[in-house]
Amino acid sequence: MRIRIVSLLSVVLLGSILAAAGTVYDNGPHSLSSRYGAPSFSGSRNFVSDTFTVSAGSATITGMSIWTWGWPTDHNPTAEVTITSQANGGTVYFDQVVQFSESNCFADGFGFSHCQQMVSWVNGPVLPNGTYWVNLQKGSFPSGNSIFWDGNGGVGCQSPGCPSQAKYGFGSTPSEAFTILGTSGSDGETTPKKNGS
C-alpha cells in the first residue's frame, strides 16, 4: 500500500513540475525536409549549438524538448546539455548529462524514426532577458547508434529572437527544432556554473 501511495505522489509531483514549466522559447515545429538536414551530436567531438532568447523577464530554465531522427529500435537517448554565452563556450550557466524521454514517435518512408525528446531538471539557471546558446553533445542511444537533431531552419517559429542561429561543429547550419522550458518572472541574477560542473 505504501508503494502505491509513494508512486502516486511521485506521478503527481512530476506532473506538477512539468505543468509549471512554460515555454520560454520555441524555434518552430519539426520538419521532415532534408533541405535543413539533421546534424548529429553523437560522439565526443560533435556538438550542435542553437541560440534562444529570454524576453519576458528573468526565467528559470527547467528543461527542453527537441525532435530527433534515429532508428526505430533506438529509444530514450542521453546527452550532455550546456547553456552558455557563446556557441559551445564562453560563460557556462548550465552543464548536465541528461536522459531524454520520448513521445510522438512516427516512422518516415526511409526507415528513420522521428521522436519528440523531452527532459526536465531541477536547479536550472536563472537567466535575465538576453540571447544564450543551448548546446547538445556526447549524445548516445543505448545501442551506440548516432542521434540526429531535426533541422527546421526556424520555419514556423513565433518566439522573439527567432529563428535561432546555429552551429554544427565550427560551421554554421540551419537551426534545429526545439523548445526551451522554464518559469518566467524569477527575480535573481544569472547563475553561471563552472565548466564541468
C-alpha positions, 0 to 999 in steps of 0.5 A: 500500500505504501508503494502505491501511495509513494508512486502516486505522489511521485506521478503527481509531483512530476506532473506538477513540475512539468505543468509549471514549466512554460515555454520560454522559447520555441524555434518552430515545429519539426520538419521532415525536409532534408533541405535543413538536414539533421546534424548529429551530436553523437560522439565526443567531438560533435556538438550542435549549438542553437541560440534562444532568447529570454524576453519576458523577464528573468526565467528559470530554465527547467528543461527542453524538448527537441525532435530527433531522427534515429532508428526505430529500435533506438529509444530514450537517448542521453546527452550532455546539455550546456547553456552558455554565452557563446556557441559551445563556450564562453560563460557556462550557466548550465552543464548536465548529462541528461536522459531524454524521454520520448513521445510522438514517435512516427516512422518516415518512408526511409526507415528513420524514426522521428521522436519528440525528446523531452527532459526536465531538471531541477536547479536550472539557471536563472537567466535575465532577458538576453540571447544564450546558446543551448548546446547538445553533445556526447549524445548516445542511444543505448545501442551506440547508434548516432542521434540526429537533431531535426533541422527546421531552419526556424520555419514556423517559429513565433518566439522573439529572437527567432529563428535561432542561429546555429552551429554544427561543429565550427560551421554554421547550419540551419537551426534545429527544432526545439523548445526551451522550458522554464518559469518566467518572472524569477527575480535573481541574477544569472547563475553561471556554473563552472565548466564541468560542473 
